[in-house]
Amino acid sequence: MLFDLPDDAALYAALLARDARFDGQAYVCVATTGVFCRLTCPARKPRPENCTFRPTIGECIEAGFRPCKRCHPLEAAARAEPVIETLLAALDRAPARRWSEGDIAAMGLDASTVRRAFKRHFGMTFLEMARQRRVREGFTTLAEGGNVIEAQLEASFESPSAFRAAFARLLGCAPGELVHGEGLLRASWIPTPLGDMIAVASAHHLHLLEFVDRKGLPAELKKLQAGTNARIGIGALGPIEQASQELSAYFAAQSGTFETPIAMAGTPFTRQVWEALRTIPPGETRSYGELARQIGRPSAVRAVARANGANQIALMIPCHRVIGADGSLTGYAGGLWRKQRLIEIERTLREKRTATSRDEAA
């Protein structure tokens, strides 16, 4: 096990019962609202297919979810360390402020102490938390057709330069480079129970599908623009809309079939590996060695691993189905916790498929 949480069924039952035993040990992220809550939250309970459970607040925030305003999941950490309570209250009073370590020092707080406290409780620094909270609001405004100034104001950035810098750190480009309804390639956000994804497509093919919190996302977007010599705009094209529908069915464990047309930009060897990945049925896994043998290159295990890591279309080119030779979950850019959850979803799909086959045979 990668973490010591019960399975999702048990955690969902705890959510329905508002079971306090898991308070501080698990949090529920709700795809339809974009918030994360304690399991004891008094709010109306979401459907199970819209829930993802994570063991830390940091993982919830990094996946793009906001803290619930009814159950206040940050409060326990705030009570545990006064420095956290002080800064969270300051952030609520001035969400538009471009926070710096100088601001922290001006409050009479030691920047290194603050950094350690936030890392210990949330897995990220106070400055990172403040920045992520604002950038997502700005991107959402752009995606809905707002201009850069509107996005900057919605994201509560006092200056255009601060918004551009924070936006570029996340996506690797300035917000003005992503114009609504323009560009050969267009980007759109797709919410999922495992965190938001960004999809980039042309009119006919999906070119990129990644979880927003993947650290290599800015470099991938730059590479995509350079490779296609095309500007990326904002807005959903046909392949993105199709991908969104298929992902909804996938995360609901209703279908493991993806028919969205995809563009494979890679060397012939890399594309060969990706095609082999697409032949692995949902609910099954392969080792790198097995994949190398499948394509007739048994000695190219490391090259196969590199091609696997170069995949820019998550889930539809299922690199998460590759595991270590000993059965362990090896590296996954979307996070090992997410890889485990994807495999669990696909096992459910396989079980449903098997049950259907038995019923038909009977």
Stockholm file with secondary structure:
# STOCKHOLM 1.0

chainA/1-362         MLFDLPDDAALYAALLARDARFDGQAYVCVATTGVFCRLTCPARKPRPENCTFRPTIGECIEAGFRPCKRCHPLEAAARAEPVIETLLAALDRAPARRWSEGDIAAMGLDASTVRRAFKRHFGMTFLEMARQRRVREGFTTLAEGGNVIEAQLEASFESPSAFRAAFARLLGCAPGELVHGEGLLRASWIPTPLGDMIAVASAHHLHLLEFVDRKGLPAELKKLQAGTNARIGIGALGPIEQASQELSAYFAAQSGTFETPIAMAGTPFTRQVWEALRTIPPGETRSYGELARQIGRPSAVRAVARANGANQIALMIPCHRVIGADGSLTGYAGGLWRKQRLIEIERTLREKRTATSRDEAA
#=GR chainA/1-362 SS CCSCCCCHHHHHHHHHHTCGGGTTTCEEEETTTTEEEETTCCSCCCCGGGEEEESCHHHHHHTTCEECTTTCTTHHHHHHCHHHHHHHHHHHHCTTSCCCHHHHHHTTCCHHHHHHHHHHHHSSCHHHHHHHHHHHHHHHHHHTTCCHHHHHHHTTCSSHHHHHHHHHHHHSSCGGGSCBTCSSEEEEEECCTTCCEEEEECSSCEEEEEETTCTTHHHHHHHHHHHHTCCEEESCCHHHHHHHHHHHHHHTTSCCCCCCCBCCCSCHHHHHHHHHHTTSCTTCCEEHHHHHHHTTCTTCHHHHHHHHHTCCBTTTSCGGGEECTTSCCCCCTTCHHHHHHHHHHHHHHHHHHHHHHHHHHC
#=GC SS_cons         CCSCCCCHHHHHHHHHHTCGGGTTTCEEEETTTTEEEETTCCSCCCCGGGEEEESCHHHHHHTTCEECTTTCTTHHHHHHCHHHHHHHHHHHHCTTSCCCHHHHHHTTCCHHHHHHHHHHHHSSCHHHHHHHHHHHHHHHHHHTTCCHHHHHHHTTCSSHHHHHHHHHHHHSSCGGGSCBTCSSEEEEEECCTTCCEEEEECSSCEEEEEETTCTTHHHHHHHHHHHHTCCEEESCCHHHHHHHHHHHHHHTTSCCCCCCCBCCCSCHHHHHHHHHHTTSCTTCCEEHHHHHHHTTCTTCHHHHHHHHHTCCBTTTSCGGGEECTTSCCCCCTTCHHHHHHHHHHHHHHHHHHHHHHHHHHC
//
